[in-house]
Amino acid sequence: MSRNSARGFAVASATAVTTVGAVMGVAQAGTAQSGNDAEATVGQATLLADLPIGQQAEVQTASLTQQANTQAIAADTTARKSAEETARKQAAKDAVAKQKAAVAKEKAAKAAKALADAKDEAKTQTTSASTSSSTGSFPQQASYTVAEVQAIARSIVPADQFQCFSNIVNHESTWNYQAVNPSSGAYGLVQAYPASKMSSAGADWRTNPATQIKWGLGYMNVRYDSPCGAWAYWQANGSY
């Protein structure tokens, strides 16, 4: 390669060569486009042309290597940012999906509970009706003493279940058939909630302890198999 050819190649490649200044002890030129920077770049190109052919090749190789490294770093940075953005979007999608699944699970649980409650109520109504027909009716009174209410209960509740039934009533209402929970509105001997459930055993559920006892016995049989089953649950949980 002639000296003139080498000089021409250097001038054409001046913008790509960034290490000439370090090799020759001349300050490296930046990327700014001012007049002084242009003069510095031309000066660097001239110095490159003045180098022996072998050193020119080394300088050009170093410049290309630096450009390749810079491009690789830029590519890595772009790829990392892209991966981070993809991960962020996926995390957001996963969070939304998880929230939807939780809401769906909660709705399903509520629906299942409502269905179970409806089935229990239907069974309670059937059991209450059966109990009522098998025990006969009790004349309505204006009021009842605790002893009278307990006597009615003994005539309705099976003998082997009476003590368990009595234990629950003692804790729930102390045998007061007009007891009302001021917080929840639960009512009567067995504190039915809502109180209107007892209407399945009779329209006089507000004032007739026999009706309340029939309903309570039916409820305990359906939900806990027996008054003693209900009492065991009450002892473990403080309510039934």
KAJOVEN-V463765 format. One record per pair of residues at least 6 apart in sequence whose C-alpha atoms are under 7 Angstrom apart, sorted by sequence separation. I is the first residue (numbers start at 1). J is the second residue. If there is no record, write none. Layout:
i | j
I | J
I | J
This chain:
i | j
21 | 27
22 | 28
169 | 175
173 | 179
180 | 186
181 | 187
186 | 192
187 | 193
199 | 205
205 | 211
220 | 226
221 | 227
224 | 230
234 | 240
21 | 28
180 | 187
186 | 193
198 | 205
204 | 211
205 | 212
220 | 227
233 | 240
29 | 37
48 | 56
154 | 162
179 | 187
180 | 188
186 | 194
187 | 195
19 | 28
178 | 187
179 | 188
186 | 195
202 | 211
18 | 28
178 | 188
179 | 189
201 | 211
217 | 227
220 | 230
230 | 240
18 | 29
29 | 40
177 | 188
29 | 41
176 | 188
177 | 189
176 | 189
201 | 214
175 | 189
198 | 212
201 | 215
173 | 188
173 | 189
172 | 189
173 | 190
198 | 215
172 | 190
173 | 191
172 | 191
169 | 189
135 | 156
169 | 190
21 | 44
189 | 212
20 | 44
188 | 212
190 | 216
14 | 41
146 | 175
11 | 42
14 | 45
177 | 209
11 | 45
10 | 45
10 | 48
7 | 46
10 | 49
20 | 59
7 | 49
6 | 49
17 | 60
19 | 63
18 | 63
17 | 63
16 | 63
152 | 210
149 | 209
153 | 213
157 | 217
165 | 227
164 | 227
165 | 228
168 | 231
164 | 228
161 | 227
161 | 228
164 | 231
140 | 208
129 | 201
138 | 210
128 | 201
125 | 200
125 | 201
132 | 214
131 | 214
128 | 214
128 | 215
128 | 218
127 | 218
124 | 218
124 | 219
124 | 222
123 | 222
120 | 222
120 | 223
